[in-house]
């Protein structure tokens, strides 16, 4: 039996971030397409997680990455149109129960490009 992973998202001037909250993940597969993201993995108990998101707008799949940690898998997707705010992550104006805004990382963009660049460099080092 598959179930969706609890997912947090937030918006930045150049990137959109998604965090799939699965501890001790394995067999992680992330497919980032221009208008869609497909995520799947298993946890230590063998529970299968699967999320498919039709994205609000286009992303540059070649300049998008994911990073796995013990507690989650974070995807950062380069927006096709930078500096255009996304009011939501999904194409449809519906909010699945498993999807939430990451208010800890959400903030207004004024002067935020330096912060974002630093975050990207930090991810690149991992």
C-alpha positions as CSV (number, residue, x, y, z in Angstrom):
1,X,0.0,0.0,0.0
2,X,1.4,3.4,-1.0
3,X,0.7,6.6,0.7
4,X,1.7,10.2,0.1
5,X,4.6,11.6,2.1
6,X,3.9,14.7,4.3
7,X,5.2,17.6,2.1
8,X,6.2,21.1,2.9
9,X,6.9,23.8,0.3
10,X,8.1,27.4,0.0
11,X,8.8,29.9,-2.7
12,X,11.9,32.0,-3.4
13,X,12.8,34.4,-6.2
14,X,14.7,31.8,-8.3
15,X,13.7,28.5,-6.8
16,X,10.7,26.6,-5.4
17,X,11.5,24.2,-2.5
18,X,9.7,21.0,-1.6
19,X,10.5,18.9,1.4
20,X,9.2,15.3,1.6
21,X,9.2,14.4,5.3
22,X,10.3,10.7,5.4
23,X,12.7,9.5,8.0
24,X,15.3,6.9,7.1
25,X,14.3,6.9,3.4
26,X,15.6,4.4,0.9
27,X,15.1,3.7,-2.8
28,X,14.5,7.4,-3.3
29,X,13.4,8.3,-6.8
30,X,12.8,12.0,-7.8
31,X,11.8,12.8,-11.3
32,X,11.6,16.6,-12.0
33,X,10.0,17.5,-15.3
34,X,9.1,21.0,-16.7
35,X,5.6,20.9,-15.2
36,X,5.6,17.9,-12.9
37,X,7.4,16.3,-10.0
38,X,7.2,12.6,-9.1
39,X,8.6,11.4,-5.8
40,X,8.8,7.9,-4.4
41,X,10.7,6.1,-1.6
42,X,10.4,3.6,1.2
43,X,11.0,4.1,4.9
44,X,12.8,1.8,7.3
45,X,9.5,-0.1,8.0
46,X,9.1,-0.7,4.2
47,X,6.1,1.7,3.9
48,X,6.0,3.0,0.3
49,X,5.5,6.7,-0.3
50,X,4.5,8.3,-3.5
51,X,3.7,11.9,-4.5
52,X,2.9,13.3,-7.9
53,X,2.5,17.0,-8.3
54,X,1.5,18.9,-11.4
55,X,3.4,22.1,-10.8
56,X,1.9,25.6,-10.8
57,X,4.4,26.8,-13.5
58,X,7.3,25.6,-15.5
59,X,10.7,24.8,-13.9
60,X,14.1,24.2,-15.4
61,X,14.5,20.4,-14.8
62,X,18.2,20.5,-15.7
63,X,18.9,23.1,-13.0
64,X,16.9,21.4,-10.3
65,X,18.3,19.1,-7.6
66,X,17.3,17.0,-4.6
67,X,19.2,16.4,-1.3
68,X,18.5,13.4,1.0
69,X,19.0,13.7,4.8
70,X,18.1,11.3,7.6
71,X,14.8,13.1,8.1
72,X,13.7,14.2,4.7
73,X,14.3,14.7,1.0
74,X,14.5,18.3,-0.2
75,X,14.0,19.2,-3.8
76,X,14.9,22.7,-5.2
77,X,13.5,23.5,-8.6
78,X,14.8,26.4,-10.7
79,X,11.8,28.5,-11.8
80,X,11.5,29.1,-15.6
81,X,10.4,32.7,-14.8
82,X,12.5,34.0,-12.0
83,X,11.2,36.6,-9.5
84,X,7.6,35.6,-10.2
85,X,5.9,34.5,-7.0
86,X,4.0,31.2,-6.9
87,X,0.8,31.5,-4.9
88,X,0.7,27.7,-4.7
89,X,2.8,24.7,-5.8
90,X,0.1,22.8,-7.6
91,X,-1.4,23.6,-11.0
92,X,-4.9,23.0,-9.7
93,X,-6.2,25.3,-7.1
94,X,-6.7,22.5,-4.6
95,X,-4.7,21.7,-1.5
96,X,-4.1,18.0,-0.8
97,X,-4.1,17.0,2.9
98,X,-0.5,16.0,2.7
99,X,0.8,19.3,1.4
100,X,1.5,22.4,3.6
101,X,3.4,25.7,3.3
102,X,6.7,25.7,5.2
103,X,6.1,28.8,7.2
104,X,9.5,28.4,8.9
105,X,11.2,29.1,5.6
106,X,8.6,31.3,4.0
107,X,9.4,35.1,3.9
108,X,9.0,38.1,1.8
109,X,11.6,38.4,-0.9
110,X,12.9,41.9,-0.4
111,X,16.7,41.6,-0.6
112,X,16.5,37.8,-0.4
113,X,18.7,36.9,-3.3
114,X,21.9,36.8,-1.2
115,X,20.3,34.4,1.3
116,X,19.1,32.2,-1.6
117,X,22.5,32.1,-3.2
118,X,24.1,31.1,0.1
119,X,21.5,28.3,0.6
120,X,22.3,27.0,-2.9
121,X,26.0,27.0,-2.3
122,X,25.4,25.2,1.0
123,X,23.4,22.5,-0.8
124,X,26.0,22.3,-3.6
125,X,28.7,21.4,-1.0
126,X,26.6,18.4,0.3
